[in-house]
Amino acid sequence: MTPLSNPPNVDRRYPTGKLTLDPNVTPDKRHPWIESIRTTPAKLRAAATGLTAQQLETPYREGGWTLRQVIHHVPESHANAFVRFKLALTEDTPTIKPYNEDAWAKLPDVARAPIESSLALVEALHQRWTALLDVMTDADFRRPLMHPERGTITLDTLLQIYAWHGPHHVGHINIVRTGG
């Protein structure tokens, strides 16, 4: 399936804008990031509800993943993030393992598994993840982890990445959904 044409002023790669990290994190700044993670499952479900079989097989941009791949990617990525939070909270500067997202998106289960399985997975996962985020202290958010590609980062940084990540992919789905 050919993706829709790219309308003017819309960067299909970054429908919500590129990730920008705030180095000066405060508890007040964390609140909307946690809320973004909390609301991602409902927004993902709303974006995915009613998609046709054709839309599910449509890439959101030329060379991009299909909506089916995007929907399955979100809980896979966020499960890795949840584990990374747990590792950083229980180990001293753990080195986390990156994974090949594109290879995961092309595994045969992605084409076969119903999107409902990933929508349910992300809902359950985010319920647990936000239960953790809601009780973390300032010191917890400052805990470091070693990312082989990004270097040493804190859980504050990881929080910002994933607060952006969910809406970013919901935006990809909405590009195809709205014909934009």
Secondary structure, DSSP 8 states (H G I E B T S, - for coil): -------TT--TT-TT------SS--HHHHHHHHHHHHHHHHHHHHHHTT--HHHHTSBSSTTS-BHHHHHHHHHHHHHHHHHHHHHHHHSSS-B-----HHHHHTSHHHHHS-HHHHHHHHHHHHHHHHHHHHH--HHHHT-EEEETTTEEEEHHHHHHHHHHHHHHHHHHHHHHHTT-
